[in-house]
Amino acid sequence: MARYITITLEARGASCRARLLDDEAPGTSAAVWDALPQSGDAFHAKYARNEVYTLIPRLSAPRRENPTVTPIPGDVCLFDFEPWEIGNAAYGYEPGSEAHAAQGATDLAIFYGRNNLLLNGDVGWVPGNVFATIESGLEDVAAACSDLWLRGVEGERLSFARG
């Protein structure tokens, strides 16, 4: 039986529904499912292009599975980061945020457009585990994500919940 999550940009009132990829990414899907609900400040990617994400407390890191460095629209990815990978002040995360946690952080991300490339000038390739695919609501969420890019992320939260 398929399992679904709802992903919401809270301030903009845009939601989508994604199906977990239990066959392709069983460890990642289980780790995320078990940790839900999760919510945090929304960020628009600097490097990856058409990505919006939030940082949450680090999950038990599953091994790399169903990885990509070229996510497509509708991909939902998990990135597992050591503290040294994203704590760099140049990334702009506030002191005390999940990015600066001693244990590192987990990045839950949605991709809403084409031509993404997960390459960071500081660390190189940054593969993400594709653990879900958006099956409904992508158009509304993509419009909200574009608005984030144009008008800023301040006050926006990205949430992930079962259902």
C-alpha positions in Angstrom: 0.0 0.0 0.0 1.4 3.4 -1.0 2.2 5.9 1.7 1.8 9.7 1.1 3.1 12.9 2.7 1.7 16.4 2.4 4.3 19.1 1.9 3.2 22.7 2.6 4.5 26.2 2.3 2.6 27.5 5.3 2.5 31.3 4.8 1.7 31.0 1.1 -0.9 28.3 1.7 0.4 26.0 -1.1 0.5 22.2 -0.6 1.3 19.2 -2.6 1.0 15.4 -2.0 3.9 13.1 -2.6 4.1 9.3 -2.7 7.0 7.7 -0.7 9.3 5.6 -2.9 9.4 2.7 -0.5 10.8 0.3 -3.1 13.5 2.6 -4.4 14.6 4.3 -1.1 13.2 2.1 1.7 15.6 3.3 4.4 15.2 7.0 3.6 11.4 6.7 3.3 11.2 4.9 6.7 13.5 7.4 8.4 11.4 10.4 7.2 8.1 8.7 7.8 9.1 7.9 11.4 10.2 11.5 12.0 7.0 13.2 10.8 5.6 15.7 11.2 8.5 18.1 10.6 8.5 21.9 10.0 11.1 24.5 9.7 12.2 27.8 8.1 12.0 27.6 4.3 15.1 28.3 2.2 15.4 28.7 -1.5 18.6 27.1 -2.8 21.5 29.2 -4.0 23.4 26.5 -5.9 20.9 23.8 -7.0 18.5 26.2 -8.8 14.8 25.2 -8.4 14.9 23.8 -4.9 13.1 24.8 -1.7 14.1 23.1 1.5 14.1 23.1 5.3 16.7 22.0 7.8 15.6 19.6 10.6 17.4 17.8 13.4 19.6 15.2 11.9 17.8 11.9 11.3 19.5 8.5 11.6 21.3 8.8 8.4 20.3 6.1 5.9 22.9 4.9 3.5 22.9 6.6 0.1 20.0 5.1 -1.9 18.2 6.2 -5.0 20.7 9.1 -5.3 20.7 11.9 -7.8 22.7 15.0 -8.6 20.2 16.0 -11.3 16.8 16.1 -9.6 13.7 16.6 -11.7 10.5 18.5 -11.0 8.5 16.7 -8.3 11.5 15.0 -6.7 11.6 15.1 -2.9 15.1 14.5 -1.5 16.9 14.0 1.8 20.4 15.3 2.3 22.4 14.4 5.3 25.0 16.9 6.4 27.9 16.8 8.8 28.3 20.1 10.8 31.3 21.2 8.8 29.5 20.9 5.5 26.8 23.5 6.1 28.0 25.5 9.1 30.0 27.9 7.0 29.0 31.5 7.6 28.9 32.1 3.9 25.8 30.1 3.6 23.9 32.6 5.7 22.3 30.4 8.3 21.6 32.1 11.6 23.7 31.1 14.6 21.8 28.6 16.6 19.9 27.2 13.6 19.9 23.6 12.6 22.8 24.3 10.2 25.0 24.9 13.2 23.9 21.9 15.3 26.8 19.9 16.7 25.4 16.7 15.2 24.8 18.1 11.7 21.4 18.4 10.1 19.0 16.8 7.7 17.8 18.8 4.7 14.4 17.9 3.3 14.0 19.4 -0.2 11.5 19.7 -3.0 12.4 20.4 -6.6 9.9 22.4 -8.6 11.5 23.1 -11.9 14.0 21.7 -14.5 17.8 22.0 -15.0 18.9 21.3 -11.4 22.5 20.4 -10.7 23.6 19.5 -7.2 27.1 20.9 -7.3 28.5 23.1 -4.5 31.7 25.0 -5.1 32.9 24.3 -1.5 32.4 20.6 -1.4 31.7 19.3 -4.9 28.9 17.0 -5.8 26.1 16.8 -3.3 23.9 13.7 -4.1 20.5 13.6 -2.5 18.3 10.5 -1.8 15.1 10.8 -3.8 12.6 9.3 -1.3 9.3 10.7 -2.7 7.7 12.0 -5.8 5.0 14.7 -6.0 1.9 13.4 -7.6 -0.5 16.3 -7.1 -0.2 20.0 -6.4 3.2 20.6 -8.0 1.9 23.5 -10.1 0.6 25.4 -7.1 3.8 24.7 -5.1 6.0 25.6 -8.0 4.3 29.0 -8.3 4.8 29.5 -4.5 8.4 28.5 -4.8 9.0 31.0 -7.6 7.4 33.6 -5.4 9.9 32.7 -2.7 12.7 33.3 -5.1 11.4 36.6 -6.3 10.1 38.0 -2.9 12.1 36.3 -0.3 11.7 33.5 2.2 11.4 35.5 5.4 8.5 34.2 7.5 7.9 31.2 5.3 7.9 27.7 6.8 8.1 24.4 4.9 6.3 21.5 6.6 6.1 17.7 6.0 3.3 15.6 7.4 1.9 12.1 6.9 -1.1 11.9 4.6 
